[in-house]
């Protein structure tokens, strides 16, 4: 068996390169994890910002609903109340005229082919 001299310098260089490759792989995996966590952080920030904006909008609506301006607005539009000094106007039709009746035309059914009828009978619920 031939005697192969072991060069410790060469072994140390290969060992150093191997350890360096392992460190680069570990660093790369940590960078990927950092990027994934940063993306998740941005998503959570967007959701939190949206929730805060919704909360502010709802608080504004609640504050307006409790104000006298909201009550007056509702009373005049939906409640049909009038204030003192207002002159309510009630629209009335012409005497002797008949109300206009608008009829909506019925849609014309599209004729189905025989195979479509059978398909609907067997496969549609």
OpenMM code with the backbone's topology and positions (N, CA, C; nanometers):
from openmm import Vec3, app, unit

residues = "UNK UNK UNK UNK UNK UNK UNK UNK UNK UNK UNK UNK UNK UNK UNK UNK UNK UNK UNK UNK UNK UNK UNK UNK UNK UNK UNK UNK UNK UNK UNK UNK UNK UNK UNK UNK UNK UNK UNK UNK UNK UNK UNK UNK UNK UNK UNK UNK UNK UNK UNK UNK UNK UNK UNK UNK UNK UNK UNK UNK UNK UNK UNK UNK UNK UNK UNK UNK UNK UNK UNK UNK UNK UNK UNK UNK UNK UNK UNK UNK UNK UNK UNK UNK UNK UNK UNK UNK UNK UNK UNK UNK UNK UNK UNK UNK UNK UNK UNK UNK UNK UNK UNK UNK UNK UNK UNK UNK UNK UNK UNK UNK UNK UNK UNK UNK UNK UNK UNK UNK UNK UNK UNK UNK UNK".split()
positions = [
    Vec3(0.0849, -0.1156, 0.0000),
    Vec3(0.0000, 0.0000, 0.0000),
    Vec3(0.0901, 0.1227, 0.0000),
    Vec3(0.0601, 0.2083, -0.0972),
    Vec3(0.1460, 0.3262, -0.1045),
    Vec3(0.1188, 0.4206, 0.0116),
    Vec3(0.2182, 0.4834, 0.0527),
    Vec3(0.2082, 0.5773, 0.1632),
    Vec3(0.1690, 0.7148, 0.1064),
    Vec3(0.0484, 0.7616, 0.1427),
    Vec3(-0.0002, 0.8914, 0.0947),
    Vec3(0.0245, 0.9912, 0.2060),
    Vec3(0.1050, 1.0893, 0.1775),
    Vec3(0.1301, 1.1880, 0.2824),
    Vec3(0.0065, 1.2764, 0.3029),
    Vec3(-0.0280, 1.3003, 0.4239),
    Vec3(-0.1416, 1.3863, 0.4567),
    Vec3(-0.0880, 1.5267, 0.4772),
    Vec3(-0.1407, 1.6142, 0.3961),
    Vec3(-0.0994, 1.7536, 0.4036),
    Vec3(-0.2008, 1.8245, 0.4952),
    Vec3(-0.1592, 1.8593, 0.6148),
    Vec3(-0.2499, 1.9222, 0.7120),
    Vec3(-0.2965, 2.0598, 0.6667),
    Vec3(-0.2158, 2.1273, 0.5940),
    Vec3(-0.2544, 2.2586, 0.5431),
    Vec3(-0.3719, 2.2447, 0.4462),
    Vec3(-0.3636, 2.1441, 0.3562),
    Vec3(-0.4711, 2.1217, 0.2591),
    Vec3(-0.5991, 2.0777, 0.3295),
    Vec3(-0.5890, 1.9917, 0.4299),
    Vec3(-0.7049, 1.9474, 0.5068),
    Vec3(-0.7668, 2.0659, 0.5796),
    Vec3(-0.6865, 2.1520, 0.6351),
    Vec3(-0.7377, 2.2696, 0.7055),
    Vec3(-0.8102, 2.3640, 0.6093),
    Vec3(-0.7586, 2.3798, 0.4887),
    Vec3(-0.8234, 2.4666, 0.3894),
    Vec3(-0.9584, 2.4079, 0.3488),
    Vec3(-0.9631, 2.2760, 0.3208),
    Vec3(-1.0892, 2.2129, 0.2839),
    Vec3(-1.1900, 2.2202, 0.3979),
    Vec3(-1.1437, 2.1990, 0.5201),
    Vec3(-1.2316, 2.2093, 0.6354),
    Vec3(-1.2843, 2.3528, 0.6511),
    Vec3(-1.1971, 2.4506, 0.6297),
    Vec3(-1.2388, 2.5909, 0.6380),
    Vec3(-1.3404, 2.6259, 0.5299),
    Vec3(-1.3189, 2.5775, 0.4076),
    Vec3(-1.4139, 2.6037, 0.2986),
    Vec3(-1.5482, 2.5375, 0.3297),
    Vec3(-1.5444, 2.4148, 0.3835),
    Vec3(-1.6667, 2.3434, 0.4181),
    Vec3(-1.7450, 2.4185, 0.5252),
    Vec3(-1.6767, 2.4661, 0.6268),
    Vec3(-1.7429, 2.5430, 0.7338),
    Vec3(-1.7973, 2.6741, 0.6786),
    Vec3(-1.7257, 2.7373, 0.5885),
    Vec3(-1.7717, 2.8615, 0.5268),
    Vec3(-1.8984, 2.8371, 0.4452),
    Vec3(-1.9038, 2.7259, 0.3726),
    Vec3(-2.0238, 2.6927, 0.2951),
    Vec3(-2.1418, 2.6702, 0.3884),
    Vec3(-2.1202, 2.6003, 0.4997),
    Vec3(-2.2284, 2.5797, 0.5972),
    Vec3(-2.2765, 2.7119, 0.6554),
    Vec3(-2.1865, 2.8022, 0.6838),
    Vec3(-2.2254, 2.9334, 0.7365),
    Vec3(-2.3064, 3.0133, 0.6341),
    Vec3(-2.2677, 3.0061, 0.5071),
    Vec3(-2.3415, 3.0787, 0.4028),
    Vec3(-2.4821, 3.0216, 0.3871),
    Vec3(-2.4945, 2.8884, 0.3937),
    Vec3(-2.6269, 2.8257, 0.3840),
    Vec3(-2.7135, 2.8673, 0.5024),
    Vec3(-2.6586, 2.8667, 0.6226),
    Vec3(-2.7336, 2.9086, 0.7412),
    Vec3(-2.7737, 3.0558, 0.7310),
    Vec3(-2.6832, 3.1402, 0.6846),
    Vec3(-2.7129, 3.2824, 0.6685),
    Vec3(-2.8256, 3.3026, 0.5666),
    Vec3(-2.8220, 3.2261, 0.4592),
    Vec3(-2.9255, 3.2364, 0.3567),
    Vec3(-3.0618, 3.1959, 0.4132),
    Vec3(-3.0666, 3.0897, 0.4907),
    Vec3(-3.1947, 3.0473, 0.5490),
    Vec3(-3.2462, 3.1506, 0.6494),
    Vec3(-3.1559, 3.2122, 0.7225),
    Vec3(-3.1990, 3.3169, 0.8154),
    Vec3(-3.2517, 3.4399, 0.7414),
    Vec3(-3.1906, 3.4738, 0.6286),
    Vec3(-3.2394, 3.5863, 0.5484),
    Vec3(-3.3781, 3.5576, 0.4922),
    Vec3(-3.4011, 3.4346, 0.4469),
    Vec3(-3.5341, 3.3978, 0.3976),
    Vec3(-3.6379, 3.4085, 0.5092),
    Vec3(-3.6027, 3.3630, 0.6271),
    Vec3(-3.6932, 3.3731, 0.7420),
    Vec3(-3.7213, 3.5196, 0.7760),
    Vec3(-3.6180, 3.6033, 0.7694),
    Vec3(-3.6360, 3.7458, 0.7959),
    Vec3(-3.7307, 3.8087, 0.6941),
    Vec3(-3.7143, 3.7764, 0.5677),
    Vec3(-3.8029, 3.8307, 0.4637),
    Vec3(-3.9463, 3.7840, 0.4847),
    Vec3(-3.9654, 3.6577, 0.5202),
    Vec3(-4.1009, 3.6065, 0.5440),
    Vec3(-4.1645, 3.6781, 0.6629),
    Vec3(-4.0886, 3.6967, 0.7697),
    Vec3(-4.1421, 3.7655, 0.8876),
    Vec3(-4.1708, 3.9121, 0.8592),
    Vec3(-4.0885, 3.9772, 0.7768),
    Vec3(-4.1152, 4.1164, 0.7388),
    Vec3(-4.2444, 4.1273, 0.6582),
    Vec3(-4.2677, 4.0320, 0.5684),
    Vec3(-4.3922, 4.0323, 0.4913),
    Vec3(-4.5131, 4.0143, 0.5825),
    Vec3(-4.5010, 3.9234, 0.6786),
    Vec3(-4.6107, 3.9033, 0.7735),
    Vec3(-4.6341, 4.0285, 0.8569),
    Vec3(-4.5259, 4.0951, 0.8976),
    Vec3(-4.5401, 4.2181, 0.9755),
    Vec3(-4.6153, 4.3240, 0.8962),
    Vec3(-4.5834, 4.3372, 0.7682),
    Vec3(-4.6519, 4.4366, 0.6850),
    Vec3(-4.8004, 4.4032, 0.6699),
    Vec3(-4.8331, 4.2756, 0.6563),
    Vec3(-4.9740, 4.2353, 0.6476),
    Vec3(-5.0477, 4.2691, 0.7767),
    Vec3(-4.9854, 4.2396, 0.8903),
    Vec3(-5.0498, 4.2672, 1.0193),
    Vec3(-5.0643, 4.4180, 1.0393),
    Vec3(-4.9651, 4.4945, 0.9977),
    Vec3(-4.9761, 4.6411, 1.0084),
    Vec3(-5.0914, 4.6929, 0.9236),
    Vec3(-5.1071, 4.6389, 0.8025),
    Vec3(-5.2168, 4.6831, 0.7157),
    Vec3(-5.3518, 4.6483, 0.7768),
    Vec3(-5.3636, 4.5296, 0.8331),
    Vec3(-5.4896, 4.4888, 0.8953),
    Vec3(-5.5185, 4.5755, 1.0177),
    Vec3(-5.4149, 4.6043, 1.0970),
    Vec3(-5.4341, 4.6883, 1.2159),
    Vec3(-5.4739, 4.8298, 1.1769),
    Vec3(-5.4106, 4.8837, 1.0727),
    Vec3(-5.4456, 5.0182, 1.0266),
    Vec3(-5.5893, 5.0222, 0.9783),
    Vec3(-5.6304, 4.9197, 0.9054),
    Vec3(-5.7679, 4.9139, 0.8573),
    Vec3(-5.8660, 4.9043, 0.9741),
    Vec3(-5.8323, 4.8262, 1.0754),
    Vec3(-5.9203, 4.8131, 1.1918),
    Vec3(-5.9320, 4.9449, 1.2667),
    Vec3(-5.8218, 5.0166, 1.2802),
    Vec3(-5.8257, 5.1460, 1.3495),
    Vec3(-5.9083, 5.2470, 1.2703),
    Vec3(-5.8926, 5.2465, 1.1380),
    Vec3(-5.9718, 5.3380, 1.0560),
    Vec3(-6.1204, 5.3051, 1.0653),
    Vec3(-6.1539, 5.1770, 1.0685),
    Vec3(-6.2937, 5.1371, 1.0844),
    Vec3(-6.3466, 5.1817, 1.2197),
    Vec3(-6.2658, 5.1651, 1.3234),
    Vec3(-6.3075, 5.2072, 1.4571),
    Vec3(-6.3314, 5.3575, 1.4620),
    Vec3(-6.2432, 5.4355, 1.4014),
    Vec3(-6.2603, 5.5812, 1.4008),
    Vec3(-6.3866, 5.6201, 1.3250),
    Vec3(-6.4108, 5.5540, 1.2110),
    Vec3(-6.5312, 5.5844, 1.1325),
    Vec3(-6.6575, 5.5504, 1.2118),
    Vec3(-6.6561, 5.4372, 1.2819),
    Vec3(-6.7732, 5.3988, 1.3613),
    Vec3(-6.7929, 5.4926, 1.4800),
    Vec3(-6.6850, 5.5358, 1.5432),
    Vec3(-6.6978, 5.6309, 1.6536),
    Vec3(-6.7540, 5.7640, 1.6036),
    Vec3(-6.7137, 5.8047, 1.4836),
    Vec3(-6.7667, 5.9275, 1.4252),
    Vec3(-6.9160, 5.9132, 1.3993),
    Vec3(-6.9577, 5.7983, 1.3465),
    Vec3(-7.1002, 5.7762, 1.3211),
    Vec3(-7.1806, 5.7739, 1.4505),
    Vec3(-7.1241, 5.7124, 1.5551),
    Vec3(-7.1933, 5.7089, 1.6840),
    Vec3(-7.2055, 5.8493, 1.7413),
    Vec3(-7.0999, 5.9279, 1.7302),
    Vec3(-7.1047, 6.0653, 1.7812),
    Vec3(-7.2079, 6.1481, 1.7046),
    Vec3(-7.2154, 6.1290, 1.5729),
    Vec3(-7.3135, 6.2036, 1.4937),
    Vec3(-7.4549, 6.1566, 1.5252),
    Vec3(-7.4722, 6.0257, 1.5454),
    Vec3(-7.6068, 5.9733, 1.5722),
    Vec3(-7.6624, 6.0261, 1.7041),
    Vec3(-7.5766, 6.0582, 1.7983),
    Vec3(-7.6228, 6.1109, 1.9264),
    Vec3(-7.6409, 6.2617, 1.9276),
    Vec3(-7.6091, 6.3278, 1.8186),
    Vec3(-7.6186, 6.4739, 1.8170),
    Vec3(-7.7590, 6.5191, 1.7787),
    Vec3(-7.7885, 6.6438, 1.8080),
    Vec3(-7.9195, 6.6994, 1.7735),
    Vec3(-7.9326, 6.7194, 1.6228),
    Vec3(-7.8212, 6.7426, 1.5543),
    Vec3(-7.8272, 6.7593, 1.4090),
    Vec3(-7.8761, 6.6312, 1.3417),
    Vec3(-7.8341, 6.5165, 1.3931),
    Vec3(-7.8789, 6.3895, 1.3350),
    Vec3(-8.0277, 6.3686, 1.3600),
    Vec3(-8.0728, 6.4050, 1.4776),
    Vec3(-8.2152, 6.3900, 1.5091),
    Vec3(-8.2985, 6.4813, 1.4195),
    Vec3(-8.2546, 6.6042, 1.4016),
    Vec3(-8.3281, 6.6963, 1.3143),
    Vec3(-8.3276, 6.6473, 1.1701),
    Vec3(-8.2135, 6.5950, 1.1254),
    Vec3(-8.2063, 6.5445, 0.9877),
    Vec3(-8.3027, 6.4277, 0.9676),
    Vec3(-8.3053, 6.3348, 1.0644),
    Vec3(-8.3959, 6.2214, 1.0528),
    Vec3(-8.5411, 6.2682, 1.0567),
    Vec3(-8.5713, 6.3627, 1.1467),
    Vec3(-8.7093, 6.4090, 1.1609),
    Vec3(-8.7594, 6.4734, 1.0319),
    Vec3(-8.6740, 6.5458, 0.9624),
    Vec3(-8.7179, 6.6137, 0.8408),
    Vec3(-8.7231, 6.5209, 0.7194),
    Vec3(-8.6328, 6.4220, 0.7129),
    Vec3(-8.6291, 6.3370, 0.5936),
    Vec3(-8.7145, 6.2120, 0.6096),
    Vec3(-8.6884, 6.1326, 0.7098),
    Vec3(-8.7579, 6.0054, 0.7235),
    Vec3(-8.8800, 6.0143, 0.8146),
    Vec3(-8.8762, 6.1012, 0.9136),
    Vec3(-8.9876, 6.1130, 1.0079),
    Vec3(-9.1005, 6.1993, 0.9560),
    Vec3(-9.0739, 6.2788, 0.8542),
    Vec3(-9.1727, 6.3691, 0.7919),
    Vec3(-9.2304, 6.4672, 0.8933),
    Vec3(-9.1481, 6.5155, 0.9845),
    Vec3(-9.1893, 6.6177, 1.0798),
    Vec3(-9.1552, 6.7550, 1.0223),
    Vec3(-9.2264, 6.8567, 1.0702),
    Vec3(-9.1995, 6.9930, 1.0276),
    Vec3(-9.1709, 7.0777, 1.1506),
    Vec3(-9.0951, 7.1860, 1.1298),
    Vec3(-9.0687, 7.2790, 1.2387),
    Vec3(-9.1713, 7.3905, 1.2340),
    Vec3(-9.1722, 7.4659, 1.3420),
    Vec3(-9.2626, 7.5802, 1.3459),
    Vec3(-9.2207, 7.6785, 1.2375),
    Vec3(-9.3166, 7.7276, 1.1647),
    Vec3(-9.2888, 7.8235, 1.0594),
    Vec3(-9.2746, 7.7577, 0.9228),
    Vec3(-9.2599, 7.6256, 0.9170),
    Vec3(-9.2524, 7.5567, 0.7876),
    Vec3(-9.3919, 7.5452, 0.7284),
    Vec3(-9.3964, 7.5473, 0.5984),
    Vec3(-9.5238, 7.5282, 0.5289),
    Vec3(-9.5136, 7.3968, 0.4500),
    Vec3(-9.5696, 7.2907, 0.5040),
    Vec3(-9.5587, 7.1622, 0.4361),
    Vec3(-9.6383, 7.1622, 0.3053),
    Vec3(-9.5829, 7.1005, 0.2060),
    Vec3(-9.6479, 7.0907, 0.0762),
    Vec3(-9.6780, 6.9446, 0.0497),
    Vec3(-9.8050, 6.9152, 0.0205),
    Vec3(-9.8455, 6.7784, -0.0096),
    Vec3(-9.8869, 6.7752, -0.1564),
    Vec3(-9.8113, 6.7074, -0.2417),
    Vec3(-9.8478, 6.7036, -0.3825),
    Vec3(-9.9743, 6.6214, -0.4026),
    Vec3(-10.0654, 6.6762, -0.4825),
    Vec3(-10.1923, 6.6088, -0.5097),
    Vec3(-10.2115, 6.6039, -0.6604),
    Vec3(-10.2834, 6.5021, -0.7046),
    Vec3(-10.3098, 6.4873, -0.8469),
    Vec3(-10.4192, 6.5821, -0.8949),
    Vec3(-10.4327, 6.5914, -1.0256),
    Vec3(-10.5391, 6.6735, -1.0826),
    Vec3(-10.6743, 6.6088, -1.0514),
    Vec3(-10.7727, 6.6881, -1.0196),
    Vec3(-10.9041, 6.6285, -0.9919),
    Vec3(-10.9599, 6.5645, -1.1204),
    Vec3(-11.0092, 6.4423, -1.1070),
    Vec3(-11.0684, 6.3721, -1.2205),
    Vec3(-10.9685, 6.2927, -1.3029),
    Vec3(-10.8439, 6.3077, -1.2787),
    Vec3(-10.7466, 6.2322, -1.3573),
    Vec3(-10.7193, 6.0985, -1.2897),
    Vec3(-10.6938, 5.9984, -1.3706),
    Vec3(-10.6664, 5.8657, -1.3171),
    Vec3(-10.5158, 5.8501, -1.2964),
    Vec3(-10.4798, 5.7749, -1.1967),
    Vec3(-10.3362, 5.7545, -1.1763),
    Vec3(-10.2775, 5.6705, -1.2912),
    Vec3(-10.1552, 5.7005, -1.3243),
    Vec3(-10.0878, 5.6302, -1.4319),
    Vec3(-10.0407, 5.4945, -1.3798),
    Vec3(-10.0827, 5.3905, -1.4492),
    Vec3(-10.0430, 5.2553, -1.4103),
    Vec3(-9.9401, 5.2074, -1.5116),
    Vec3(-9.8237, 5.1768, -1.4608),
    Vec3(-9.7167, 5.1304, -1.5475),
    Vec3(-9.7076, 4.9790, -1.5330),
    Vec3(-9.7247, 4.9102, -1.6420),
    Vec3(-9.7154, 4.7642, -1.6371),
    Vec3(-9.5763, 4.7227, -1.6821),
    Vec3(-9.5258, 4.6263, -1.6147),
    Vec3(-9.3944, 4.5751, -1.6538),
    Vec3(-9.4161, 4.4537, -1.7438),
    Vec3(-9.3528, 4.4545, -1.8584),
    Vec3(-9.3747, 4.3417, -1.9499),
    Vec3(-9.3082, 4.2150, -1.8952),
    Vec3(-9.3750, 4.1031, -1.9154),
    Vec3(-9.3198, 3.9757, -1.8713),
    Vec3(-9.2137, 3.9304, -1.9707),
    Vec3(-9.1070, 3.8745, -1.9220),
    Vec3(-9.0040, 3.8277, -2.0147),
    Vec3(-9.0529, 3.7073, -2.0941),
    Vec3(-9.0123, 3.7041, -2.2189),
    Vec3(-9.0536, 3.5949, -2.3060),
    Vec3(-8.9634, 3.4751, -2.2765),
    Vec3(-9.0239, 3.3606, -2.2447),
    Vec3(-8.9395, 3.2448, -2.2157),
    Vec3(-8.8704, 3.1951, -2.3424),
    Vec3(-8.7455, 3.1567, -2.3262),
    Vec3(-8.6723, 3.1051, -2.4417),
    Vec3(-8.7020, 2.9568, -2.4553),
    Vec3(-8.7339, 2.9131, -2.5761),
    Vec3(-8.7657, 2.7710, -2.5930),
    Vec3(-8.6396, 2.6869, -2.5750),
    Vec3(-8.6572, 2.5747, -2.5062),
    Vec3(-8.5446, 2.4853, -2.4805),
    Vec3(-8.5497, 2.3696, -2.5788),
    Vec3(-8.4338, 2.3220, -2.6140),
    Vec3(-8.4277, 2.2055, -2.7008),
    Vec3(-8.4552, 2.0808, -2.6177),
    Vec3(-8.4884, 1.9721, -2.6869),
    Vec3(-8.5261, 1.8487, -2.6164),
    Vec3(-8.4128, 1.7967, -2.5283),
    Vec3(-8.2912, 1.8014, -2.5776),
    Vec3(-8.1809, 1.7483, -2.4974),
    Vec3(-8.1602, 1.8307, -2.3720),
    Vec3(-8.1879, 1.9636, -2.3776),
    Vec3(-8.1748, 2.0479, -2.2589),
    Vec3(-8.2820, 2.0141, -2.1551),
    Vec3(-8.4011, 1.9832, -2.2020),
    Vec3(-8.5092, 1.9447, -2.1104),
    Vec3(-8.4727, 1.8154, -2.0387),
    Vec3(-8.4271, 1.7162, -2.1138),
    Vec3(-8.3881, 1.5894, -2.0535),
    Vec3(-8.2703, 1.6085, -1.9583),
    Vec3(-8.1747, 1.6930, -1.9936),
    Vec3(-8.0590, 1.7191, -1.9078),
    Vec3(-8.1052, 1.7767, -1.7742),
    Vec3(-8.1971, 1.8747, -1.7811),
    Vec3(-8.2481, 1.9355, -1.6586),
    Vec3(-8.3255, 1.8331, -1.5743),
    Vec3(-8.3995, 1.7470, -1.6396),
    Vec3(-8.4763, 1.6471, -1.5657),
    Vec3(-8.3857, 1.5506, -1.4894),
    Vec3(-8.2781, 1.5090, -1.5509),
    Vec3(-8.1945, 1.4066, -1.4889),
    Vec3(-8.0856, 1.4625, -1.3979),
    Vec3(-8.0269, 1.5762, -1.4347),
    Vec3(-7.9072, 1.6192, -1.3625),
    Vec3(-7.9263, 1.7425, -1.2762),
    Vec3(-8.0243, 1.8248, -1.2997),
    Vec3(-8.0459, 1.9426, -1.2145),
    Vec3(-8.1357, 1.9043, -1.0992),
    Vec3(-8.1129, 1.9752, -0.9894),
    Vec3(-8.1942, 1.9442, -0.8701),
    Vec3(-8.3153, 2.0323, -0.8648),
] * unit.nanometer
topology = app.Topology()
chain = topology.addChain("A")
for resn in residues:
    res = topology.addResidue(resn, chain)
    for name in ("N", "CA", "C"):
        topology.addAtom(name, app.Element.getBySymbol(name[0]), res)
